[in-house]
């Protein structure tokens, strides 16, 4: 880490906002703001059951993961054409660029859309177009990770994979999301083995609401390269040791954890403990339109609540680059960019 003069707490938010960072855990459908939902509903003549932005925002009150998912899937029904997916992704990438996100690995849930009769081609083509434009227009490098819905069967996931393979050049990996409790990672062991054979990167949600055992299984059976969430790992000392020793990244989402009541408040969040134990922890926004904040909101609010400082900020940002699926050369470039920002901060 470059040497830094003491930074007054009042100036820390500015540093957090200015530093370059990667986002590795964002569900593109979870970036649908009420304004865009209603605009797309009008364009596609879809009745979403709400006639104003205010009324729709009021619906964004959940008590747990499942109640969130119910409104999340309802909002996605406005996505019908490739340009809808492109508009959604472009809106997120503009927000990401404003937060100095220079690299994003974006989750998408094709089963949410193909179940409504939307073709895989429309989903992936639209999202990929937005990623290509972001490189030219915002300077953000963006790639796609196809996620399978764990509350559905492995057979349905295999069908989705086959539908996606003609577009294999447009996504870099696969993940596992949706309702965690009651749907352990081993349910998808054969699917992940197949995706590993295809050379896809592997990640999976584990240890958000589910137990540490889910993290163990994701590591040992699915052989994932990253754990999405993973905050329940702190309950298992042996798992903490494994994660630290192998530097398995955790893509932690503080405001999501707060909204879904994984922690009673941000001050109680264990991100500082995970980081202090030597784990490769990163900060991410998850479903920012629903959880009250994009990347900089997550950083600023979490640091204010937990008392983390500039040294932890540097480490979290560096972790985000090291945990990404870019080449070692690009990681070094991002690291140099980060060091330069800290060195020049006055």
N, C-alpha and C positions, 0 to 999 in steps of 0.2 A: 504494500500500500504506500502511495506517495506520502511524504511528510506533510502534515497539515497543521496550521496554527489552530489554537483553540477556537472552536466555532460556537458562538453564542446560541443557545437554544432557539432564540427568536429567528435565527438565520437558517436553521436546519431545514425547515420546509422548503426554502428556496433551493437548497442543495439537492434535496430529494426530487424536486420537480425537474431540475436542470440535468441531473445525471442521466446518461444513456442507460437503457435497460432492455431486457428481452422479456416478452410475455409468453409463457409456455402452457398456460392453463386458462383458456377463454373459450367458452362455447358460443359460437357465432349467433346461434338462435337466442342466446341470452343477452345479446347486445341490442335487441329490438326495443327501442324506446317507444313509449305510447304514441308519440307524434308520427313515427314511421309506421307503426302498426295501423293507425287510422288512415294514413295516406295510402298505404297498400290495400287496405280494405276497400277504400273508395275506388281505387284503380281497378281492382279485380272483382268488385261488386260482391264482397263477402260481408256478411253480418256477424260482427264479433260480439254483439250484445252490449256495447258501450257506445254512447253518442258523444263523448267528450274526453279530452286528455285527462281531465281531473277525475272523472269517474273511473277511467281505466287505471290511473295511478292508485286509486283507493283499493283496487283489487289486488295490488301488489303487497298484500299483508298476509304472511304465511306463519304457520306455527311449527312446521317441520319440513323436511325434504319433500315428502310426498305432496303436501299442500302447495308447495312451490311448483313442483312438476306439473300439477294439474293446470295452473294458469299458464305455465311455460308452454305446454303443448297446445293449449287453446290459442295463444298468441301466434304460434307458428302457422296457423291455418291460413294466414293471409299470403303466404309465400306460394306462388303458383307457377311463375315463369322464371326463366334464367335471369332476366333483368331484375326481378325482385331479390334474388339471392345476391346479385352483384351490388344492388343498391344497399342492401343490409351490410355486406362486408365492407363496402366503401365507407359507409358512415362510421363503422367501428375503426377502420384504419386511419381515418382522419382524426378521430379522437386519440388513437394510439400515438400518432405522430405528434400531436399537441402535447402529449405526456412524455415526449422524448423516448418512446419505444422505437428502437431501431430494427428489432427483429421480433416477429410473432409467429408462433406455431399454433394454428387455429383449429379447434375441434369443430366438427360438424356431425349432425345426426341424420343420416339419410333415411333411416327407417321412419322417422317422424314424418317425412314427406312422401316417400314411396307408398306408405300405407294409405295416403290420401289420393293416390293416382298420379303424383308428380314423378316424372321420370328421373332416373339417376343422372342422365345426361344434363338435364336442366339444372339440377342441384350443383353438380361439380363444375360444369362449364361456367355458370354464373359466378360462383365463388372464386374460381381460378382467374377469371377475367379481372376481378377486383384486385386480386393479389398482384397480377402483372402490372396493372395501372398504378398500384401503390408504390412500386419500385421507381417508376418514372415521375410520379406526381408528388409523393410525400417522402421518398427516400427510405421507405420502410421495406425491409425484406420480409415477405410473408409466405408461409407454406401451410399446407392443409394436413390434418390428421383425421381420418375417418373413424368415428366412434360407433360402437355397437351398443344397443340398449339392453342392459343386463336383465331387465324384467321380462324380456322376450326369450324365446328358446335359442339354443345354439344352432339348431337347424335353420331357423329364420336368419340368424347371423351369417351362416354359410351362404344362403341364397343372396343376401345383401352383398357379400364379398364378391360373388360371381358377377352380379350386376355392375359392380364397381371396377372390376379388373380391366375392362376395355379402356378405362381412364386412369390406369395405373401410373402414368407419367405425371399426373396432376395432384397426387397426394403422396406423402412421404412415410406415413405410418398409420397404425391403428390404435384405438383406445377402447376403454370399457367404461360406460357411465350409466346414469339413471339410478333408480332405487337400489341402494347398496344392501341394506339389511334383508336377509333372506335369499340373497342371490350371490353366493360366494364365488370367488374367482375360478375355482375348479370346474364350475359349470361350463366354462368356455376353454378348457384345456386343449381340445382337439383343434379348435379354431385358431388359437394363438400359435400352436405348433405349425399349422398350415401357413399362417402369415409370416412366421419366422423363415420358413422355407422359401417364401416369395421375396425375402430380403427387405421386408418392411420393418420400420422401427416399431417397438412395442411399448405401450404405456397402459396404465390402468388405474382407475379410481379405487382406492382402498384406504381404510382407516380414517374415514371422516366420521360417519356414524357407525360403521362396522368396527369390529374388534381388531386388535393387533394380529390375530390369526389370519385375517384376510390379507394383511400386508405380507406375512410370511408366505402364504400360498401364491400371491402375485409374483413374488420374487423367485420362489423355488420351483413352482409348477408352470406358471405362465412365462417365467424368465423375462420379465419386463425390464426395461432400461431406466424407467422413472416411475415413481409412485405419485399419483395425483392425490393431493391432500396429505394423508399420512399422519395427521396430528395425534391420532390415538396410539401411535408407536411409542410415545413417551411412557405408556403404561407397562412396557415390556423392556427391562434393562438389556436383555440379550439381543432384542431386535434393535435397540438403539446402538448397541455395539456393532452389529452387522452393518447397519446403514452408514455409520461413521467410517468403519474400516473400508467398505467397498465404495464409499462416496456415491451411494445411490441417491439421486436427487429427489427431493420432496417439493412438489409444486403447491405451496401453501396459499390459501385464499382467505385472508383475515376477515374482511367484511362479509364474505359468504358465511364463514364460521359463526360470526356474530348474528347475522340475520336468521340463520337456521338453528340458533341456540346451541351450537356445539360448545360454546363458552358463554358464560353469563354476561360478560362485557369484554371489551378489548384489553383492558388492563389485566385480565385473567388469561389472556392468550399465551400459549407456551412457545411462541416462535423464538423468543429470546433464549429459552432453555434449549430448544433444539439446536439453535445456532451455536450456543455456548458449548454444547456437547460435541461439536465438530461435524455436524451433519451438513450436507450440501442443500441448504434450504433456499427456496426462492419465493418471491412475493408475486401474486397474480390476482386477477379480478374475477375469474370464474364466470359469473352471469351479471355483469355490471349494471345493466338496465334495471334489473330486479333487486340487486343487493345494495344499491346506493353508492356505487363508486367504481371508477375506472382505476387505472394503475396508480396514478399519483394520489388519488383519494386513499387507496389502500396503504400506500407508504406513509403519507402524512398523518392520517388518523391513527395508524398502528404505532408509529414512533411517538406521537404525542401521548398515547395511552400507556405505553410500556416503558418509556424512558430510554429506548435504544438511541444510539448516537451515530456520529459520522463514520466511525470504524465499522459498525454493523451495516450501515448503508452501503459502504463500499463493498463489503463482503457479499451482501445479498445481490447487488447488481452484478458483481463478478461471477457469482454462482449461476446467475441466470444465463450468462453467456456460456459458461463451462458446461452447463446442463443441456444446452441446446443441441440440435442435430445438424449443426453447420460444421464445416471443415475446421481442422486445427488452425489453419492459416487465418480463416475468418474470425475464429475465437480470439486469436492474438490481436487482430486488428481492433476488435471490439474492446478488448482489454486495454489496449493503448489509448483508445478513445476515452474510456472511463478514467484511466489514470490522468489523462490530460485535463479532463474536466475538474477533477479534484485538485490537481496541482495548480490550476489557474483560478480556483475559487477564492475570492477575496471578500 
